[in-house]
Amino acid sequence: MKCASLLGVCLWLSLCVSAEYDHPAESEVSRFLRHLDIIPDVIETGPQDFLNVTYIGNIPADRGVQLQPMQVRDMPDLKWIANKDNYYTLLMVDPDVPSRKVPKFKEYLHWLVVNIPGNQLNLGDVRAAYVGALPLKDTGLHRYVLLLYKQPDFTKFDVEKVPQQNDEGRIKFSTKQFAEKYKLGIPLAGNFFTSIWSTDVPALHKAMFRGHVE
């Protein structure tokens, strides 16, 4: 009986170890993304690594930190470990448009760069020019998600170029559908920050879109 009992314990331990191996623990970045429901609102499965995102003034956009719209007005500096022979896609979205409670226009595409050779972002093909955080008044906290995908190869993207001053092609973007269409798989790296309306937003919007917003 003792031998049988010991055998049962050993088998149970073996199954536990096997399950742990087959289903590795969720990454730290995935836990952060899940904490604010970016998983599953934007993606189903999180990346293994954090994307290094730094705005002018050495301001990190990391792990949901709240930043002011003025702080993220200009394109950030991004760093990631890459193979020079691979191509990558970078995107930034806000799934909370016009608000997290009523996201009827989600997602809003803030930035899209495809066919980035290695980690040379400046050599990538910009399909949606960068637009910073412009949350509307009384819409609460917005989540801004940056994701990096490794492409299967150099890819022909059927996406019209969207200049900075244009909203067309940005509203109702779907990260999940985009990744599925171009076989991008699970994101390689990611990060996010949050932001809320400030008195700077009307001026920022007017300067960027040549129009007024409250």
C-alpha positions in Angstrom: 0.0 0.0 0.0 2.8 2.4 0.9 4.5 1.7 -2.4 1.3 2.4 -4.3 0.7 5.6 -2.4 4.2 6.8 -3.1 3.8 5.9 -6.7 0.6 8.0 -6.9 2.4 11.0 -5.3 5.2 10.7 -7.8 2.8 10.5 -10.7 1.0 13.6 -9.4 4.2 15.5 -9.1 5.2 14.5 -12.6 2.0 15.7 -14.1 2.3 19.0 -12.2 5.9 19.5 -13.5 4.7 18.6 -17.0 1.8 21.1 -16.9 4.1 23.8 -15.7 6.5 23.1 -18.6 3.7 22.9 -21.2 2.0 26.1 -19.9 4.8 28.4 -18.7 3.9 31.2 -16.2 2.6 34.4 -17.7 5.2 37.0 -18.4 5.5 40.1 -16.2 4.5 42.3 -19.1 1.5 40.2 -19.8 0.4 40.5 -16.1 0.6 44.3 -16.4 -1.4 44.3 -19.6 -4.0 42.0 -18.1 -4.2 44.2 -15.0 -5.8 47.0 -17.0 -7.7 44.7 -19.4 -5.5 45.4 -22.4 -5.6 41.6 -22.5 -8.3 40.8 -23.8 -9.4 44.3 -25.0 -6.6 44.7 -27.5 -4.7 41.4 -27.7 -5.5 37.8 -26.5 -1.9 36.8 -25.6 0.8 39.1 -24.2 4.4 39.4 -25.2 7.4 38.0 -23.2 9.3 41.3 -23.1 8.8 45.0 -22.3 9.2 47.4 -25.1 11.5 50.3 -24.1 9.6 53.5 -24.8 11.1 56.9 -23.8 9.7 60.3 -24.6 11.7 63.6 -24.9 13.1 64.6 -21.5 14.0 61.0 -20.7 10.4 60.3 -19.7 9.7 56.5 -19.7 6.3 55.3 -20.9 6.3 52.1 -18.8 3.8 49.8 -17.1 0.8 52.0 -17.2 2.4 55.2 -15.9 0.2 58.2 -16.2 1.7 60.9 -18.5 0.4 64.3 -19.6 -0.6 64.8 -23.2 2.0 67.5 -23.6 4.7 65.0 -22.5 3.8 62.5 -25.3 3.3 65.1 -28.0 6.3 64.0 -30.0 7.4 60.5 -31.2 9.2 58.5 -28.5 12.5 56.7 -28.8 12.1 52.9 -28.9 14.5 50.2 -28.3 14.3 46.4 -28.7 16.6 43.5 -29.3 16.3 42.6 -33.0 17.8 40.4 -35.6 19.1 42.6 -38.5 17.8 40.1 -41.0 14.2 40.3 -39.7 11.4 42.8 -40.3 9.1 44.2 -37.6 5.8 46.0 -37.2 5.2 48.7 -34.6 1.7 50.0 -33.6 0.2 52.2 -31.0 -3.5 52.2 -30.2 -6.0 53.7 -27.8 -8.9 51.3 -27.1 -10.8 53.9 -25.1 -12.4 56.1 -27.7 -14.3 58.1 -26.9 -14.1 56.6 -23.4 -13.3 53.3 -21.7 -17.0 53.1 -20.5 -18.3 53.7 -24.0 -15.6 52.6 -26.5 -17.8 52.7 -29.6 -14.9 53.9 -31.8 -12.2 51.6 -30.5 -9.4 51.2 -31.4 -7.9 54.5 -32.4 -4.7 54.0 -34.4 -2.1 56.5 -33.1 1.0 55.1 -35.0 1.8 52.3 -37.4 5.2 51.5 -38.9 5.8 48.3 -40.9 8.7 46.5 -42.5 11.2 47.9 -40.0 14.6 46.3 -40.7 16.0 45.1 -37.4 15.6 47.8 -34.8 16.1 50.7 -37.3 12.7 52.4 -36.8 13.7 55.3 -38.9 14.0 53.0 -42.0 10.5 51.5 -41.5 7.5 52.3 -43.7 5.2 54.7 -41.8 1.6 53.9 -42.6 0.1 56.0 -39.9 2.0 59.0 -38.7 2.5 59.4 -35.0 -0.3 61.2 -33.0 0.1 61.7 -29.3 -2.5 61.3 -26.6 -5.5 63.6 -27.1 -8.1 62.3 -24.7 -11.4 64.2 -24.8 -12.7 66.1 -21.8 -14.7 64.1 -19.2 -13.8 60.8 -20.8 -11.6 59.5 -17.9 -8.3 57.7 -18.2 -7.2 56.3 -21.6 -4.8 53.4 -22.2 -2.2 53.9 -24.9 -0.7 50.5 -26.0 2.5 50.1 -28.0 3.1 46.7 -29.5 6.0 45.3 -31.5 5.5 42.3 -33.8 8.1 40.2 -35.7 7.0 39.8 -39.3 7.3 36.4 -41.1 9.2 38.3 -43.8 9.1 41.5 -45.8 5.4 42.0 -46.2 3.1 43.9 -48.6 0.7 45.7 -46.4 -2.6 46.8 -47.9 -2.9 49.9 -45.7 -3.3 53.4 -47.0 -0.8 56.0 -45.6 -2.4 58.2 -43.1 -0.8 61.6 -42.5 -0.6 63.2 -39.0 -3.4 65.7 -39.8 -5.9 63.0 -40.9 -8.3 60.9 -38.8 -9.3 58.6 -41.7 -8.1 55.1 -41.3 -7.4 55.5 -37.6 -10.9 55.0 -36.1 -12.2 51.5 -35.4 -8.8 49.9 -36.0 -8.5 46.3 -34.7 -5.1 45.1 -33.6 -6.4 41.5 -33.4 -7.7 41.6 -37.0 -4.6 43.3 -38.3 -2.2 40.8 -36.7 -4.3 37.9 -38.0 -4.5 39.3 -41.5 -0.8 39.7 -41.8 0.1 36.5 -39.8 2.0 38.5 -37.2 1.3 36.1 -34.4 1.9 37.0 -30.8 3.6 40.4 -30.1 7.3 40.2 -29.5 7.3 43.1 -27.0 4.9 45.7 -25.6 4.3 48.4 -23.1 1.6 51.0 -22.3 1.0 54.3 -20.5 -2.2 56.1 -19.5 -3.3 59.7 -19.9 -6.2 61.9 -19.1 -7.5 65.2 -20.5 -5.6 68.4 -19.6 -6.0 72.0 -20.5 -3.3 71.5 -23.2 -5.4 69.1 -25.3 -7.4 71.8 -27.3 -4.2 73.5 -28.3 -2.5 70.2 -29.2 -5.4 69.1 -31.2 -5.6 72.4 -33.1 -1.9 72.3 -33.9 -2.1 68.7 -35.1 -5.4 68.5 -36.9 -5.9 72.2 -37.6 -9.2 72.0 -35.8 -10.7 72.6 -32.3 -11.7 70.1 -29.7 -12.8 70.4 -26.1 
